[in-house]
Each structure stands twice: as structure tokens, then as C-alpha cells.
């Protein structure tokens, strides 16, 4: 993250020109480019990203994210009920996009957590499982063969298009944090989309253990809960190669 903070205005203007933006940047465009779009540059050097022949990808992340404070969580699971009642019209915690029940007894690592085990059978700490609103490349969206996981235009959060989802569950296996749910009744996957910018789990929490804040990259905090399935369709892989090819190297098609 330090690399991104140290980028000068001159580099920002160069990035804008490389991406096809107007030479003269407005303050709003400048901030949007520097705060949101440059997250993709963390995966490759500026010299490569801004090379003569390398295109620059401008992809926004979600506008907000849910932060969980486990020291305040009392395990009441009201957030799970609020989530499903608002999104699904029924009280079904197993379908919730926020995961409390699975962490109450043993913590996110489960009964094999060892010395680091939390929950009632560990140290009593309830670690809430929340969607980290991953930046590009979003694992669940990249794994979906139907392109059924798209960005909500209001929040930027990825949401499952129920009409396009075929219930293959590849997105579930692709998420490093195990945060996608599956509606057995409807036969489709579901995930947190921040309730269009007003998360009901945050509103329902009686202990102020959840907060809705501006987005930040939390994917490097903690460790994934299990092995993930990293399968990307050939056409998607080709599209990624077009955007992330190092400078001076051509992509064979």
C-alpha cells in the first residue's frame, strides 16, 4: 500500500493519458483515479503498467465495506436474521451473507483451529464472517462461468444476478473466505451486496459490533479459511492477459 500512497500527481496524469482520459483532470476524476483505480497497480510495477505498449485497467472497488469488531459481538445472530428477512423475506440464518453461527463454537477456523481457536470452545471470542468486497480480480466473479456476478451501480459491490445464475456453486468454492451462500430452495448463489448502501446487519446489531465504512482492502488481513478453487474460463483469462501484460510483451491470440 505504501507504493500507492507515494505516487505523485505527475504519475497520476501519466496514468490518465495512458487510459484515454482527458489530459486535464478534474479534482473529482483525479481523486477517483488515485484512490480507486490504482489498486490494480499494486500487482505490477509502475514501469510495466505505464509502459508504451501496456494498457492500463481502471476498475473501481466497492464504495463501502462492513467492518466487524469481534470484541463487541455477543453472538445473538440478529444480523443474520436481519440479512435474510430483508433480502429473502424469511428468517433463515443459514442463508445469511454475514456468518455468525459457524463461528460461535470454534471460530472461523473450526474445531481444528488449535491454539488459535476462538468461540465458546476456545477463548469465547466470536469472529464475524463478513464479505471483504474484494478488489479486482474478484475471485467469485472471475470463477462464474455465466458472468452472473456483477457490480451494483449504486454501491460498486458485486451482486449475484439471480436470472443468470445456474447454481454451479463455483463461486462458493472460489471465495477464499467462504462468504457466499447458496439458496437451496431457489437453486442460486447469494452474496453480500451491502443492501444497496444501507446494510441491514449493521442497523440490527445491538452491540455496535458492525460498522459500514468507506471501502478499504481487507483481503490481506488474516488468512483464508480454506483452499479455494481458482478456475477461470479461457475467454476471461485472455481478457485479463490483455490488460495485465507486462510492458513490451505481446499477447499471443
N, C-alpha and C positions, 0 to 999 in steps of 0.2 A: 504493500500500500504506500510505502514511502516514495516509491518511484512515481506514482501518480501525483502525489502531493507536490513533488518537485518540478513538475512540468511547467515551463514558462509560458507566458502569453504568446510568444513567438512560435513555440511548438504547436499551440492550440490553433493558431491561424494557419500553419502549415497543414495540420490535420484537416482543417475545414476545406482548404483548397483541394487537398487530395481526395476528399469525399464528394467534391462537386458543389459544396456550399458557396455562397457568395463571398467575395473577398472581404467585404465589410461586414463584420459580425455585430448583431445587436447584443445588448447586455444579456437578454434572456437566452439567445442562442448560444452565446459564449458559455454561460453557466451550465446550460443543458449539455453541451458538448463536453465540457471539462469534468462535470460531476458524474453524469450517467454514461455517456458513450465511451469514455476512455477506459472503462473497466476491462474491455476486451484487450487493451494494450498490455495488460499485466501478464498476458500469456506469451508475449513475444516482444523482442527488443524494439525500441523506437526506431532504430536504424533500419530494421527489417520492415516494420509496419509502415513507415513513411518512405520506403524505397521507391525508385522511379516506376517500377512495374507492378508494385504490390497494392491492391485496392485496400481501402480502409472500411471496416464494418462499423456502422453506427446502430447500436441496438440498446434500447432503453430497458432498464430493470423496472421492477415494481416501484410504485411511488411510496409504499409503506410496507411495514413488516410488524409482526406481533412479537414482542419481547416477553419472555416468561421469567418470573422471579420464583425459583423453587423454594426459597426461604419463607415465602408467604403462602404458598399453596397448602391448603388443608385437605385436598383430595375429595372435595364434595362432589365433583363432576358436574356441577351446574353448567359449566362452559360447554360440555359435551351435549347436554340437553338443549341448551340454547342454540347450538350449532345446527342440530338436526331438526329442531322444531321450526327454525327459520328457513332452512334450506330444503327440507324434505317433508315438512308438515307432519312429522311424527317424532316421538321421543324414542330415539334408538341410539344410545351412546356408542355402540359398536360401529356405527356408520359415521361418527363424528370426524371432522377434519382436524380436530385437536385431540391428542391422545393422552388421557389421564389414567384410565382403567388399567392399561397394560403396565403402567409404571408404579402403581400403588404398592404392590407387594415386593417387587425386586428391583425397581428402577428400569431404565431404558435397556440396560444390558441383559435383563432377565436373570434367572436363577444362577446363571454361570458367571455372574459379574465378579465373583471372588471378593477380594478385599475392597474393591471399589463399588460393591453392591449397595444400592440405595433402597428406598421404600421401607415398608413395615418390617421386612425381614433383614434389613440392613441397618442403615442409620436413621430411618424414618423420614428421609428427605424425598419428596415426591418431585420427580423431574418431568415437567410437562413436555409432551412432544408437540412441536408446532412446525408448520411448513416454513422453510427457510427462504422461500421465494428466490430460488437460485438465479444467479445471473447467467447470461449466455456462456456456454451452451447448457440449456436446461435439460437435465437427464430424462425426466419423464416425457417432455415434449419431443426430444430427439429420438426416443425409443418408440414412440407411437407410429405405427405403420399407416394410420389413417389421417395423420395430421389433425387429430381431434382435440389436441391441447393447444389453445390459442391465448393470446394476450387479451385481457379485458381492457377495452379502450378507456374506461374510466379510471382504473387503478394500475394498469400495467401488469397485474398479477395474472398468471396463467390459469385458465379455467378449462374444464373438460366440456367439449361440445357433445351433449347427450345424443344428438341426432347423428353424429359421425362416429361415436364410439361403438366398437363391435364387441367389447368385453373380452379382449385377448389377455388383459392383465399385464402386458409387458411393461407398462408404465409403473405398476406397483413394484415389479422386480428391479426396475431401473433406479428408483429413488433410493439414494444412499441412507436416508433417514427413515424409510418405511412410513412415509406420511400420506400415501394415497390410500383411499378406502375403496371398497367395492360393494355396490348395492346389488345384493343377490336377487332381490325382487325385480329390479329393473334391468339387471344384467349389464350395468355400466360402471365405470370407474368414476370416482369423485375426488376432488382435492380442494384445499383451501384457496378461495379467490378473494379473501378479505371482505366478504359480504358487501361488495361494491363500495368499499371505503369506510364502512361502519361495522367492524367485526362484532357480532353479537356475543361471542365468547368473552370479549373484553368487557362489554357492558354488563354481562351477567355475573362476573366474578365478584363475590362478596369480600374477598380478602385483598383486592387490588394487586393480584399476582400476575396480571396480564396487562400489557400496555401496547397501544398502537402508536408507532413512532415512524419517522421518515426512514426509508429503506437504507440498510447497510448490509455489507456482505458478511453473512454469518456462516458461510459454508466452510470456512477454515477453522471455526471454533468447535472444539470437541472432536469426536471421531465418529465415522459412520457406524451404524448399528449392525451392519452385516454386509456380506458380499452382494454386489449389485450386478445386474445383467446389462452389459453395455453392447447393445445391438442397434446399429443404425442402418437404415435402408441405403443401398448403393447410391441412389439419387441424392439422398441427403448428404452422404459422405462426400459426394462430388461437389455439392454446393458449398460445403464447409471448406473444401480444399481450394475452391475458387477465391474464398475470402481470406483464408489464413495462410496462403502460400508465402514462404519467405521471399524477400525481395530478390529479383534477378533470376528466380527459378520459374520455369513454365510448368503448367499443369497439363499432363497428358490426358486427352479425352478420347 
